[in-house]
């Protein structure tokens, strides 16, 4: 009986010992596996390219004021037609010019009678009308020059205001893919340089995150968290940034 009891205790001890060894192996493998999978390099890559705007959006405001609404309307219509003819004579296509609806603003006098007390709007003494001509053209530089010259119409008695042109780049969708690819190449080169300095090699990509595109005036360092999209300059810089995690072998 004593021998059987001792044998049972011995067998139980062997099972426990084997279990402890096995669990140690499993835990050790898990720790090793975790550390290996966690061995990564996170780098940021960037790419920058100079681009030239290929679309200009420009607005010319024409205004007219008169004490008679009908007179103001007729004069404004005539002047808008003259501005359009001027733009066409300078080489802008008629189909590239879009006229807005006419805006009418009554101008009130102060008034002096008791009926105007406490009321800033007195009787209507005149009418101010306005119309905008919008030009959208791929001939960016030529249209920019016309925008600088259009105020010469003031010498002809036409009240015009030249709004600062907007400069756009219409092929941004295709260029975005190209820029991200270049930024990824830059990130990989940086990761390889870091890894080689410690005798390691980079493996596959474990994670990647694209940053916002920055489109800024040429040679500008202005950036924002939500991305810049400059429309004030003809020549621009587009910058793409990516953050990539590489496994290290």
SVG drawing of the C-alpha trace seen along z (x, -y; Angstrom):
<svg xmlns="http://www.w3.org/2000/svg" viewBox="-44 -117 70 119">
<polyline fill="none" stroke="black" stroke-width="0.4" points="0.0,0.0 2.8,-2.4 4.6,-1.6 1.4,-2.3 0.9,-5.6 4.5,-6.6 4.2,-5.7 1.0,-7.8 2.7,-10.8 5.8,-10.3 3.6,-10.2 1.7,-13.3 5.0,-15.1 6.2,-14.2 2.9,-15.4 3.2,-18.8 6.8,-19.2 6.1,-18.4 3.3,-20.9 5.5,-23.6 8.2,-23.0 5.6,-23.1 4.0,-26.3 7.4,-27.9 8.2,-27.0 4.8,-28.4 5.3,-31.6 8.8,-32.0 7.7,-31.5 4.9,-34.0 7.3,-36.7 9.8,-36.0 7.1,-36.2 5.7,-39.4 9.2,-41.1 9.9,-40.0 6.6,-41.3 7.1,-44.5 10.6,-45.1 9.7,-47.9 11.1,-51.1 8.6,-54.0 9.8,-56.6 8.4,-59.6 9.0,-60.1 8.2,-63.2 8.2,-64.4 8.0,-67.9 7.3,-69.1 7.0,-72.5 3.8,-72.8 2.3,-75.6 -1.4,-76.5 -3.3,-75.4 -6.6,-77.2 -7.4,-80.8 -10.7,-81.9 -11.1,-85.7 -14.0,-88.0 -14.7,-91.5 -17.4,-93.4 -19.3,-96.1 -21.3,-98.7 -23.6,-101.6 -25.6,-104.0 -28.5,-106.3 -31.4,-108.0 -33.7,-106.2 -33.7,-102.4 -34.5,-102.1 -31.6,-104.4 -29.2,-102.4 -30.3,-99.1 -29.8,-100.3 -26.4,-101.9 -25.2,-98.8 -26.4,-96.5 -24.6,-98.6 -21.4,-98.8 -21.4,-95.0 -21.7,-94.4 -18.7,-96.8 -16.6,-95.0 -17.4,-91.6 -16.5,-93.1 -13.2,-94.4 -12.3,-91.0 -13.1,-89.3 -10.9,-91.8 -8.1,-90.9 -8.3,-87.3 -10.6,-85.8 -13.2,-83.4 -16.8,-84.5 -17.7,-81.1 -15.2,-81.5 -17.2,-84.5 -20.2,-83.9 -22.4,-86.8 -24.1,-86.7 -27.6,-88.1 -27.8,-91.8 -27.9,-92.8 -29.9,-95.8 -29.2,-97.8 -31.5,-100.8 -29.6,-103.7 -31.6,-105.5 -31.4,-109.1 -31.4,-109.9 -34.8,-111.6 -35.8,-114.4 -39.5,-114.0 -41.1,-112.4 -41.9,-109.3 -38.2,-108.5 -37.4,-108.9 -35.7,-105.8 -35.5,-104.4 -32.1,-104.6 -33.7,-103.9 -35.1,-107.1 -36.5,-107.5 -34.8,-105.9 -32.6,-108.5 -30.7,-106.2 -30.1,-102.7 -26.8,-100.9 -26.7,-97.9 -23.9,-95.4 -23.1,-92.5 -20.1,-90.1 -18.4,-88.6 -16.5,-85.4 -13.7,-84.2 -12.4,-80.6 -9.5,-80.0 -6.6,-77.6 -4.6,-80.5 -3.4,-81.5 -0.6,-83.9 -2.5,-85.8 -5.6,-86.2 -3.4,-87.3 -2.1,-90.2 -5.6,-91.2 -6.6,-91.2 -3.9,-93.8 -5.0,-96.0 -8.8,-95.9 -9.1,-98.9 -8.2,-101.1 -11.9,-100.8 -12.4,-103.3 -10.9,-106.0 -13.9,-105.2 -16.4,-105.9 -17.1,-102.3 -16.9,-101.4 -15.1,-98.1 -13.4,-96.2 -10.9,-93.5 -10.9,-90.8 -7.6,-89.0 -7.5,-85.9 -7.6,-82.4 -5.0,-80.0 -5.8,-76.3 -4.2,-73.0 -6.7,-70.6 -4.5,-67.4 -4.2,-67.1 -5.8,-63.6 -3.2,-62.0 -0.3,-63.9 -1.4,-62.9 -0.8,-59.2 2.6,-60.0 3.6,-62.1 2.6,-59.5 4.6,-56.9 7.7,-59.2 7.1,-59.9 6.9,-56.1 10.2,-55.6 11.8,-58.3 10.5,-56.6 11.9,-53.2 15.3,-54.8 15.3,-56.4 14.4,-53.1 17.1,-51.2 19.7,-53.7 18.6,-53.5 18.5,-49.7 21.9,-49.3 23.5,-51.5 22.7,-48.9 23.4,-45.9 19.7,-45.1 17.6,-44.8 14.1,-46.1 11.3,-43.7 7.7,-44.3 5.4,-47.2 3.4,-46.7 1.5,-50.0 1.2,-53.1 -0.5,-56.5 -0.8,-59.2 -0.5,-62.8 -2.4,-65.8 -1.2,-67.4 0.3,-70.8 -0.1,-73.0 1.7,-76.3 3.1,-79.2 6.5,-78.4 9.3,-78.3 6.8,-78.8 7.2,-76.9 3.6,-77.5 1.7,-74.3 -1.4,-73.5 -2.8,-70.4 -5.8,-70.2 -3.6,-70.9 -2.9,-74.0 -4.5,-74.6 -3.1,-77.9 -5.0,-79.7 -3.1,-83.0 0.0,-82.1 0.8,-80.9 3.7,-78.7 3.2,-76.4 4.9,-73.6 3.0,-70.4 4.3,-68.3 3.2,-64.8 4.1,-63.1 3.6,-59.5 4.4,-57.7 5.4,-54.0 6.2,-51.2 8.7,-48.6 9.4,-45.3 13.1,-44.8 14.8,-41.4"/>
</svg>
